[in-house]
Amino acid sequence: MVGVVGGHQPPLHPRNDHVTGPAPSTAAEMVQRSRGEPDEHMAVERHLLTARLAHAERMGEMGWAEWDLQTGETTWSDQAYTIFGRAPGDGPIHLRDLPGHVEEDDRPDLDRLLWSVAHRAEGGETEFRIRRDGELRHLRAVLDPVVTGGRPAAVHGVVQDITCRRRAERIMSESRSKLLRVREQVAEEHDMSVALREAIMPGLGDTIDLPHARIAVRYVAAGVEPGLGGDWYDAVPLPDGRVLLAIGDVSGHGMPAISQMAQLRHALIGLAMTGHSPDRLLAWLNDLVLHRMPETTATSVVGHLDPATRMFTWGQAGHPAPILVRDGTATQLDPPAGVLLGATPDEPYELAGVELREGDLLLLFTDGLVERRTRDIDEGLALTMKAAALLRGDLDDGLDRLIEVIGGPNPEDDTCVLAIGVLG
């Protein structure tokens, strides 16, 4: 259906007619029909074409319009009325009145386009917004002049409702902005994590030379990001000549785990200066977690290495036992009794000891090394033992190879490895 002001248009097209006759196949037939001679099939085809065009308009949310600048006639397609939310009985909007139906902020652009088309015979396009049934709609109009005798005689236009497109673009833009903000937040947290890492464990990854021992460390954060989580280690000479060797893991992730890890590590360093045995140090750490870190648990191995006797005396709190590599054979040490920190105030921590020899390698590690969601922990431990048995020479390169052999960085948990090579 089309709406007309000041002129006549073809009759309404049928919606469900069927073509039963052949299409024109010769030039003569086409000429005959173009001369207006009666042809039932031509009328049917014309109606079908009109119906198809109307369907295409609806699918593309497009309507066409024609404004005759000489007679004032205005013709709209059915879809143009739908786009503007206008009843066909009200007739189409005259070209000069069109800006009055547009949002005020968009009128200058439309005015410039109308002037260009009507006075300079230059076509163009613009976007503007209208109110339809109380809703703001985004429209795009493409206008072209029809020039007769060197002057614009009419304006042909196509108007498309692009509200859905602009809404989708806005949603995508908002999503990109949110993603950018999340990335910025992650970057800030990452920078803070790196700064905390340097403050809490300076020189992480550096080789440590101690009397009769050489120590190498690897810390790999979850997801291969160079940040810091709840895993920690320490290797500190004590006033009496012994060396404190410790490793641990605080439950949880992010800044809370980092904060709790820092408290535990710093507390252990201070307590270790008393010279008390590892079992007593673990009991004190357990009290700290129970009374100062509610809803928190942690695991740890704490030991003393005596360089004079090469005796390693250690205790553990729910943590994987160290691996001893001797003469090319890797063995996991039998753990003494000890529950994880923060579990109960009543269970005692016991001690175990092993006398190390020149050439031995002691491996302390957190569970991120051996645990993966995709495999059993015993399988991860077996891979670690096999890889540890091959450690030779440079400990730094050896730890990199070990982590790679057992599956690379753990995507879901931090990994910390402390390797102690016993020297003569």
C-alpha positions as CSV (number, residue, x, y, z in Angstrom):
1,M,0.0,0.0,0.0
2,V,1.2,3.5,-0.7
3,G,0.0,6.8,0.6
4,V,-0.4,9.7,-1.8
5,V,-1.1,13.4,-1.5
6,G,-2.1,15.3,-4.6
7,G,-1.9,12.5,-7.2
8,H,-3.0,8.9,-8.2
9,Q,-1.1,5.7,-7.7
10,P,-1.4,2.1,-8.9
11,P,-4.0,0.0,-7.1
12,L,-3.2,-2.2,-4.1
13,H,-1.2,-5.3,-4.9
14,P,-2.7,-8.7,-4.1
15,R,-0.8,-10.7,-1.4
16,N,-1.5,-14.4,-2.4
17,D,-2.0,-14.5,-6.2
18,H,-0.5,-17.5,-8.0
19,V,1.1,-17.3,-11.5
20,T,-0.2,-19.9,-13.8
21,G,0.9,-18.6,-17.2
22,P,4.4,-18.3,-18.8
23,A,6.5,-15.2,-18.4
24,P,7.1,-13.0,-21.5
25,S,9.8,-14.7,-23.6
26,T,10.1,-12.4,-26.7
27,A,10.8,-8.8,-27.4
28,A,7.5,-8.5,-29.2
29,E,5.6,-9.6,-26.2
30,M,7.4,-7.2,-24.0
31,V,6.8,-4.3,-26.4
32,Q,3.2,-5.3,-26.8
33,R,2.7,-5.2,-23.0
34,S,4.6,-1.9,-22.6
35,R,2.1,-0.3,-25.0
36,G,-0.6,-1.0,-22.5
37,E,-2.3,-3.9,-24.3
38,P,-4.2,-6.1,-22.0
39,D,-2.2,-8.9,-20.5
40,E,-3.4,-10.8,-17.5
41,H,0.0,-12.4,-16.8
42,M,1.8,-9.0,-16.9
43,A,-0.6,-7.7,-14.2
44,V,-0.1,-10.7,-12.0
45,E,3.7,-10.4,-12.3
46,R,3.5,-6.7,-11.5
47,H,1.5,-7.5,-8.4
48,L,3.9,-10.2,-7.3
49,L,6.9,-7.9,-7.8
50,T,5.2,-5.2,-5.7
51,A,4.5,-7.8,-3.0
52,R,8.1,-9.0,-3.1
53,L,9.4,-5.4,-2.8
54,A,7.1,-4.8,0.2
55,H,8.4,-8.0,1.8
56,A,12.0,-6.9,1.3
57,E,11.1,-3.5,2.8
58,R,9.7,-5.1,5.9
59,M,12.7,-7.5,6.2
60,G,15.2,-4.6,5.9
61,E,13.0,-2.2,7.9
62,M,13.2,0.2,4.9
63,G,10.6,2.4,3.3
64,W,10.7,4.6,0.2
65,A,9.4,8.1,-0.3
66,E,9.0,10.5,-3.2
67,W,8.4,14.3,-2.8
68,D,7.4,16.2,-5.9
69,L,8.9,19.7,-5.5
70,Q,6.7,21.2,-8.2
71,T,3.2,19.8,-7.4
72,G,3.7,19.2,-3.7
73,E,2.7,15.5,-4.1
74,T,4.2,13.2,-1.5
75,T,4.2,9.4,-1.8
76,W,5.2,6.9,0.8
77,S,5.4,3.1,0.8
78,D,3.6,1.2,3.5
79,Q,6.8,0.5,5.4
80,A,7.6,4.3,5.5
81,Y,4.4,4.8,7.5
82,T,5.4,1.9,9.9
83,I,8.9,3.4,10.4
84,F,7.5,6.8,11.4
85,G,4.7,5.3,13.4
86,R,2.2,7.2,11.3
87,A,-1.3,6.0,10.3
88,P,-1.8,5.9,6.4
89,G,-5.0,7.9,6.9
90,D,-2.9,10.8,8.2
91,G,-1.0,10.9,4.9
92,P,2.8,11.2,4.5
93,I,4.9,14.0,5.9
94,H,5.8,16.8,3.5
95,L,9.5,17.3,2.9
96,R,9.6,20.8,4.5
97,D,7.8,19.4,7.6
98,L,10.2,16.5,8.1
99,P,12.6,18.2,10.5
100,G,9.8,19.0,12.8
101,H,9.3,15.3,13.5
102,V,13.0,14.7,14.3
103,E,14.8,15.1,17.7
104,E,15.9,18.7,18.1
105,D,19.7,17.8,18.3
106,D,19.5,16.1,14.9
107,R,17.6,18.7,13.0
108,P,20.6,20.8,11.8
109,D,22.1,17.8,9.9
110,L,18.8,17.0,8.3
111,D,18.2,20.6,7.4
112,R,21.6,20.7,5.6
113,L,20.8,17.6,3.7
114,L,17.4,18.9,2.6
115,W,18.9,22.2,1.4
116,S,21.6,20.3,-0.5
117,V,19.1,18.1,-2.3
118,A,16.4,20.7,-3.0
119,H,18.6,23.7,-3.9
120,R,21.9,22.2,-5.1
121,A,20.7,19.0,-6.6
122,E,23.2,17.1,-4.5
123,G,22.2,13.8,-2.9
124,G,23.4,12.6,0.4
125,E,22.5,10.7,3.6
126,T,22.1,11.4,7.3
127,E,21.0,9.8,10.5
128,F,18.4,11.2,12.9
129,R,16.2,10.1,15.8
130,I,12.4,10.2,16.1
131,R,10.0,9.4,18.9
132,R,7.7,6.5,18.0
133,D,5.1,5.4,20.6
134,G,7.3,6.9,23.2
135,E,10.4,5.1,22.2
136,L,13.5,6.7,20.7
137,R,14.2,5.3,17.2
138,H,17.3,5.7,15.0
139,L,16.7,6.3,11.3
140,R,19.0,6.6,8.3
141,A,17.8,8.5,5.3
142,V,19.3,8.5,1.8
143,L,17.9,11.3,-0.5
144,D,18.6,11.8,-4.2
145,P,17.3,14.7,-6.4
146,V,15.4,14.2,-9.7
147,V,16.6,17.0,-12.0
148,T,14.4,18.3,-14.8
149,G,15.5,21.3,-16.9
150,G,18.5,21.8,-14.8
151,R,16.5,22.2,-11.6
152,P,15.5,19.7,-8.9
153,A,12.0,18.6,-9.7
154,A,11.6,15.8,-7.1
155,V,13.3,14.0,-4.3
156,H,13.5,10.3,-4.0
157,G,14.4,8.9,-0.6
158,V,14.9,5.6,1.3
159,V,14.5,5.6,5.0
160,Q,15.7,2.7,7.2
161,D,15.1,2.0,10.8
162,I,18.6,1.2,12.2
163,T,17.6,1.2,15.9
164,C,18.5,-2.5,16.4
165,R,21.9,-2.0,14.8
166,R,22.7,1.1,16.9
167,R,21.5,-0.8,20.1
168,A,23.7,-3.7,19.3
169,E,26.6,-1.3,18.6
170,R,26.0,0.4,21.9
171,I,25.9,-2.9,23.8
172,M,29.2,-4.0,22.1
173,S,30.7,-0.6,23.0
174,E,29.6,-0.9,26.6
175,S,31.0,-4.5,26.7
176,R,34.3,-3.3,25.3
177,S,34.4,-0.6,27.9
178,K,33.7,-3.0,30.7
179,L,36.3,-5.4,29.3
180,L,38.8,-2.5,29.2
181,R,38.0,-1.6,32.8
182,V,38.5,-5.2,33.8
183,R,41.8,-5.4,32.0
184,E,42.9,-2.2,33.6
185,Q,41.9,-3.6,37.0
186,V,43.7,-6.8,36.3
187,A,46.8,-4.9,35.2
188,E,46.7,-2.8,38.4
189,E,46.3,-5.9,40.5
190,H,49.1,-7.5,38.6
191,D,51.4,-4.5,39.1
192,M,50.5,-4.5,42.8
193,S,51.1,-8.3,43.0
194,V,54.6,-7.9,41.4
195,A,55.4,-5.0,43.8
196,L,54.3,-7.1,46.8
197,R,56.3,-10.0,45.5
198,E,59.5,-7.9,45.5
199,A,58.6,-6.6,49.0
200,I,57.8,-10.0,50.5
201,M,60.2,-12.2,48.6
202,P,62.9,-10.0,47.1
203,G,65.2,-11.7,44.5
204,L,62.7,-14.4,43.9
205,G,64.2,-17.0,41.6
206,D,67.8,-16.0,42.4
207,T,70.3,-18.7,43.3
208,I,71.3,-18.7,47.0
209,D,74.8,-19.8,48.0
210,L,75.0,-21.0,51.6
211,P,77.7,-22.9,53.5
212,H,77.9,-26.4,52.1
213,A,74.7,-25.9,50.0
214,R,73.4,-24.2,46.9
215,I,69.8,-23.3,46.6
216,A,67.7,-22.6,43.5
217,V,64.1,-21.4,43.5
218,R,61.3,-21.4,41.0
219,Y,58.0,-19.6,41.5
220,V,55.4,-19.8,38.8
221,A,52.1,-18.1,39.4
222,A,48.8,-19.7,38.2
223,G,48.1,-18.9,34.5
224,V,51.8,-18.2,33.8
225,E,51.3,-14.6,35.1
226,P,54.4,-13.2,36.9
227,G,52.4,-12.2,40.0
228,L,52.2,-13.7,43.4
229,G,49.7,-15.9,45.2
230,G,49.6,-17.9,48.5
231,D,52.7,-19.9,47.9
232,W,55.9,-18.9,49.7
233,Y,59.4,-20.2,50.6
234,D,62.3,-19.1,52.8
235,A,66.0,-20.0,53.0
236,V,67.7,-18.0,55.8
237,P,70.9,-18.5,57.8
238,L,70.2,-18.5,61.5
239,P,72.5,-17.0,64.3
240,D,73.7,-20.5,65.4
241,G,74.9,-21.4,61.9
242,R,72.0,-23.6,60.9
243,V,69.9,-22.7,57.9
244,L,66.1,-22.3,58.0
245,L,64.5,-24.0,54.9
246,A,60.7,-23.6,54.6
247,I,58.0,-23.7,52.0
248,G,54.2,-23.2,52.4
249,D,50.9,-22.6,50.7
250,V,48.0,-20.4,52.0
251,S,44.5,-21.4,50.8
252,G,42.7,-19.0,48.5
253,H,43.8,-16.7,45.8
254,G,44.4,-13.0,45.1
255,M,45.2,-10.2,47.5
256,P,43.8,-11.9,50.7
257,A,46.0,-15.0,50.1
258,I,49.0,-12.7,49.5
259,S,48.4,-10.8,52.7
260,Q,48.0,-14.0,54.8
261,M,51.1,-15.5,53.2
262,A,53.1,-12.4,54.1
263,Q,52.0,-12.6,57.7
264,L,52.9,-16.3,58.0
265,R,56.3,-15.9,56.3
266,H,57.4,-12.9,58.3
267,A,56.2,-14.5,61.5
268,L,58.2,-17.6,60.8
269,I,61.4,-15.6,60.1
270,G,61.0,-13.9,63.4
271,L,60.1,-17.0,65.4
272,A,63.0,-18.9,63.8
273,M,65.5,-16.5,65.4
274,T,64.6,-18.0,68.7
275,G,66.4,-21.2,67.7
276,H,63.5,-23.4,68.5
277,S,62.9,-26.7,66.6
278,P,60.7,-26.9,63.5
279,D,57.9,-28.7,65.4
280,R,57.6,-25.8,67.9
281,L,57.7,-23.2,65.1
282,L,54.8,-25.0,63.3
283,A,52.8,-25.0,66.6
284,W,53.3,-21.3,66.9
285,L,52.3,-20.7,63.3
286,N,49.2,-22.8,63.9
287,D,48.2,-20.6,66.8
288,L,48.7,-17.5,64.6
289,V,46.4,-18.9,61.9
290,L,43.8,-20.0,64.4
291,H,43.6,-16.7,66.3
292,R,44.5,-14.0,63.7
293,M,43.4,-15.5,60.4
294,P,39.9,-16.9,60.7
295,E,38.5,-19.0,57.9
296,T,42.1,-19.6,56.7
297,T,44.1,-22.7,56.4
298,A,47.7,-23.2,55.2
299,T,50.2,-26.0,54.7
300,S,54.0,-25.9,55.3
301,V,57.3,-27.7,55.6
302,V,59.7,-26.2,58.0
303,G,63.2,-27.6,58.5
304,H,66.7,-26.9,59.8
305,L,69.8,-27.8,57.8
306,D,73.0,-28.1,59.9
307,P,75.9,-27.5,57.6
308,A,78.4,-29.1,60.0
309,T,76.5,-32.5,60.3
310,R,74.5,-32.2,57.1
311,M,71.5,-33.2,59.1
312,F,68.1,-31.9,57.9
313,T,65.5,-31.9,60.7
314,W,62.0,-31.0,59.6
315,G,58.3,-31.0,60.4
316,Q,55.2,-30.6,58.2
317,A,51.7,-29.2,58.5
318,G,49.6,-31.0,55.9
319,H,52.2,-30.4,53.2
320,P,53.7,-32.7,50.6
321,A,56.9,-34.3,51.9
322,P,60.3,-33.3,50.4
323,I,61.9,-35.5,47.7
324,L,65.5,-36.7,48.2
325,V,67.5,-37.4,45.1
326,R,70.6,-39.5,45.8
327,D,72.8,-41.3,43.3
328,G,70.2,-40.8,40.5
329,T,67.3,-42.2,42.6
330,A,64.4,-40.0,43.8
331,T,62.6,-40.9,47.0
332,Q,59.9,-39.0,48.9
333,L,60.7,-38.8,52.6
334,D,58.3,-40.3,55.1
335,P,56.4,-37.4,56.7
336,P,56.2,-36.9,60.5
337,A,52.7,-36.3,61.9
338,G,51.2,-32.8,61.5
339,V,47.9,-31.4,60.4
340,L,47.4,-28.3,58.3
341,L,47.7,-24.9,59.9
342,G,44.4,-23.5,61.2
343,A,42.6,-26.9,61.4
344,T,42.8,-27.7,65.2
345,P,44.7,-26.4,68.3
346,D,45.2,-29.8,69.8
347,E,47.2,-32.0,67.4
348,P,51.0,-32.0,68.0
349,Y,53.6,-31.6,65.3
350,E,56.4,-34.2,65.2
351,L,59.9,-34.1,63.8
352,A,61.8,-36.2,61.3
353,G,65.4,-36.1,60.2
354,V,67.6,-37.3,57.4
355,E,71.4,-37.1,57.1
356,L,72.3,-35.7,53.7
357,R,75.5,-36.5,51.8
358,E,77.6,-34.6,49.4
359,G,75.9,-34.6,46.0
360,D,72.4,-35.1,47.4
361,L,69.6,-33.0,46.2
362,L,66.6,-32.1,48.4
363,L,63.4,-30.8,46.7
364,L,60.8,-28.9,48.6
365,F,57.6,-28.0,46.6
366,T,54.0,-26.9,46.8
367,D,51.1,-29.0,45.6
368,G,50.7,-26.8,42.4
369,L,53.7,-28.8,41.1
370,V,52.0,-32.2,41.2
371,E,48.3,-31.5,41.3
372,R,46.3,-31.0,38.1
373,R,42.6,-31.2,37.5
374,T,43.3,-33.4,34.5
375,R,45.3,-36.1,36.3
376,D,45.6,-37.9,39.6
377,I,47.9,-36.5,42.2
378,D,49.9,-39.8,42.3
379,E,50.5,-39.6,38.6
380,G,51.8,-36.0,39.0
381,L,54.0,-37.1,41.9
382,A,55.4,-40.0,39.9
383,L,56.3,-37.6,37.0
384,T,58.0,-35.3,39.5
385,M,60.0,-38.1,41.0
386,K,61.1,-39.3,37.5
387,A,62.1,-35.7,36.5
388,A,63.8,-35.0,39.8
389,A,66.0,-38.1,39.4
390,L,67.4,-36.6,36.2
391,L,68.5,-33.3,37.8
392,R,72.2,-32.7,37.2
393,G,74.6,-29.8,37.1
394,D,73.0,-26.3,36.9
395,L,70.0,-26.3,39.3
396,D,68.5,-23.2,37.5
397,D,68.2,-25.0,34.2
398,G,67.3,-28.2,35.9
399,L,64.2,-26.7,37.6
400,D,63.0,-25.2,34.4
401,R,63.3,-28.6,32.7
402,L,61.5,-30.3,35.6
403,I,58.5,-28.0,35.5
404,E,58.3,-28.4,31.7
405,V,58.5,-32.2,31.8
406,I,55.7,-32.5,34.3
407,G,53.3,-30.4,32.3
408,G,54.5,-26.8,32.5
409,P,53.0,-24.1,34.6
410,N,49.8,-25.0,36.4
411,P,46.9,-22.9,35.0
412,E,44.9,-23.1,38.2
413,D,47.4,-23.0,41.1
414,D,50.7,-21.4,41.9
415,T,53.9,-23.5,42.0
416,C,56.9,-23.0,44.1
417,V,60.0,-25.3,44.1
418,L,63.0,-25.1,46.4
419,A,66.0,-27.2,45.3
420,I,68.9,-27.6,47.8
421,G,72.1,-29.1,46.4
422,V,74.5,-30.4,49.1
423,L,78.1,-29.4,48.5
424,G,81.3,-30.9,50.0
